[in-house]
Amino acid sequence: MSNAQVTTRQAFRRTDDYTPGTPKLKLVKEDLPLPLAPTSVLVKVHAVAINYRDANIANGGNPWPVLPNGILCNDAAGEIIAVGEKVKALAVGDRVGPIIDTEYISGREVGRSWLAADEDGVMADHIVFDEAVLCKLPVYLDWISASTIPCAGVTAWSALKGMSIGQTVLIQGTGGVSMFALKLARAAGLRVVLSSSSDKKLQQMREKFSNPPILTVNYTTTPDWHKEVLELTGGVGVDIVVENGGTGSLVKSMKCTRRGGIVSQVGYLSKQNPMDLAELVSTIIDRRIILRGINAGSKYDTEDFCAALSACQTPLDDIIDKVFPFEQAEEAVQYVWEGKQIGKVVLKL
């Protein structure tokens, strides 16, 4: 292997103490898994992006099992500083990030393994992965922007698959995936309806994306927000929904989707209550909805997205809400947990 003279790393591991007000992360120094396996590479991390999923896991809300005291986060960008002797597709100096489901390469795999859940994540200054689960990131982007691609970016990319110019998309909220989806939708010539519980955030979005204007709806002050979305679309409904509320919003999302339209379920931000799904089956049948689950995307999806970004030289700095130093990971996770961001929150190393 190439010798990078690095044998240890600093990483933030979860405390798994879910008591409100207690630290959710602990900074540790630990040995790297060396020597490298023949097809593995060592990556020096330059930026880690935080998703709501990370804050939810840190606070004990993840609906799937997680590795005890695991390393948090699945969105990162770094530089390869050492490679195993049989690595073929990557080289020292390449800019890379791991896919978030390391079993999801082509899209045909039957298993799954999620970073920061059943295996360690990327909130560390160095990470080791097999070359098969790493993707080259666009060279035109800085580290902070590039770090948002593997999870939030690819999730938005996958959620919007199948859309055509002139169609309408409903995007829920102003978090990282939502802002990525909004940016991609605008670039693809889609009409955007944006929902939020904050009039202030909606006003900021209308000012930021004023030409052509986006349509907005406050789902808190308008409990029957799906009816307002229908009115905004002349009673037809939107063509696709980037749905991140879960049980609390799913049926209403389907009710304001046109017959034969698509609902891409990307998250579960609201409190999950199965009772909210009483009309699920009847609504799917009545409106002929295509409901699809989105778990980011495969390695091939990530490569396609990076190719599209590079071809258009799309800037991503305008969806960065706040950058924290690596040492303030606890504060950054809490910031996301409280929903303060409009866009992405990133740790800089």
ZIKAVEN-V758565 format. One record per run of one state. SS is the DSSP state (@ for helix, = for strand, . for the rest). FROM is the first residue (numbers start at 1). LEN is the number of residues. If there is no record, write none. Layout:
SS/FROM/LEN + SS/FROM/LEN
This chain:
./1/7 + =/8/7 + ./15/10 + =/25/7 + ./32/8 + =/40/11 + ./51/1 + @/52/7 + ./59/12 + =/71/1 + ./72/3 + =/75/9 + ./84/11 + =/95/4 + ./99/2 + =/101/1 + ./102/12 + =/114/2 + ./116/3 + =/119/1 + ./120/4 + =/124/1 + ./125/1 + =/126/5 + @/131/3 + =/134/3 + ./137/6 + @/143/4 + ./147/2 + @/149/11 + ./160/8 + =/168/5 + ./173/3 + @/176/12 + ./188/3 + =/191/6 + ./197/2 + @/199/10 + ./209/1 + =/210/1 + ./211/2 + =/213/1 + ./214/1 + =/215/4 + ./219/6 + @/225/8 + ./233/5 + =/238/6 + ./244/6 + @/250/6 + ./256/1 + =/257/9 + ./266/8 + @/274/4 + ./278/2 + @/280/8 + ./288/2 + =/290/4 + ./294/5 + @/299/14 + ./313/4 + @/317/3 + =/320/6 + @/326/12 + ./338/6 + =/344/5 + ./349/1
